[in-house]
Amino acid sequence: MPDFPIDLIVDILLWLPVKPLLRFRCVSKPFCALIDSRNFIKSHLKRSTRTRNHLTLVLWDYVDCIPSSVNFDSLVNFDSLDNAVELDHPFGSSFWPTAIAGSCDGLIGLRNDEEYSLAIWNPSTRRCQRLPFTKIDYPGYDIYFKHEMYGLGYDSVTDDYKMVRFVQFFQRGTDNFVSSVEVYSMKSNSWRKIRDFPYCLYHEQCCAVLVGSALHWVVRRLPSDTAKIVAALDLTTEDYRIVPQPEFSDNAFDMDVAELGGCLCILCDYVQVRVDVWVMKDCGVKESWSKLFSVAQPEVIQSFDSLIPVAYSKIGCEVLLVQDNTKLVWYDLEHKTIKKIKTHDITDGFESFVCVESLVPLNG
């Protein structure tokens, strides 16, 4: 090590992106041991998350691919939202389309329809962990349709990353449905079943919304119910719970959930009228709900079908929104105005999520 205080060296390194840190591993064995250490990896992730440095916006084209094509997965850096770079993910050469199965601490869950292939991937270090195959058991009765959803998160008690797979089968002409929930542990590299989920998915989602150590999604008590509720799975206790909702003055909206600044959001879409964004400041506390903003048409945006909040700007006065799954816009919280973003090389029809650069290791 150079003749500098070790604390100063560590502090300098903690501010750096992952790419130069990977190069600095080759400087010396002490440097390699430092950067690979558990404490450094956790401290680097914590600082990047707190300062909102080294954030990337990952865009995934959800349109079905023709057999000869490959899904367009692109990455847009928050410091410069003017271009996208195609990602070379582990399933890039597959004949089948690839979907996102969750994101946590710089790790991205991937699912591919070819024999239900699953993987956890760190795009910053280019490491990948292929998950062992687990078969989906179909019920014996006539199936009307099947919903499938995934989620990825971190259990701080066991220091383990977990992927969850929800599968539900619905019987034709009835309110009967069967659920199967499995949890993958990266520590043990194995799947196991947990208690069946007692509610039915409102619609098929590509992945659940991670806030803290819990996965969230919109459900109904029965397939025929119109009332929508928000359910959560705690990744530590592996118990389900219902999230209390705010007191809405008008319930005639389509509901969805999102994560913004580490908080759970409820999106109230009053179709072709406005979208209200509610934020829960304290997890599980009903009184902590507050309406963050409302975007109306045509007052704020001339016309839109959907708006999804993605992230705050670095100074926190703007929110990045995805409009109609086709374009990115900034919403000014103070002036209640929209600023369009010209982003090159992105495709129409994408879903997006924020990914922080990290050194989090994988088993594979």
Beta strands, then each sheet from edge to edge (+ up, - down):
strand 1: 55-61
strand 2: 73-77
strand 3: 85-86
strand 4: 98-104
strand 5: 107-112
strand 6: 117-122
strand 7: 127-130
strand 8: 143-155
strand 9: 160-171
strand 10: 177-185
strand 11: 190-193
strand 12: 200-201
strand 13: 209-211
strand 14: 214-220
strand 15: 229-234
strand 16: 240-243
strand 17: 254-260
strand 18: 263-270
strand 19: 274-280
strand 20: 289-296
strand 21: 307-312
strand 22: 318-323
strand 23: 327-332
strand 24: 337-340
strand 25: 350-356
sheet 1: 3+ 2- 1+ 25-
sheet 2: 4+ 5- 6+ 7-
sheet 3: 8+ 9- 10+ 11-
sheet 4: 12+ 14- 13+
sheet 5: 12+ 14- 15+ 16-
sheet 6: 17+ 18- 19+ 20-
sheet 7: 21+ 22- 23+ 24-
end
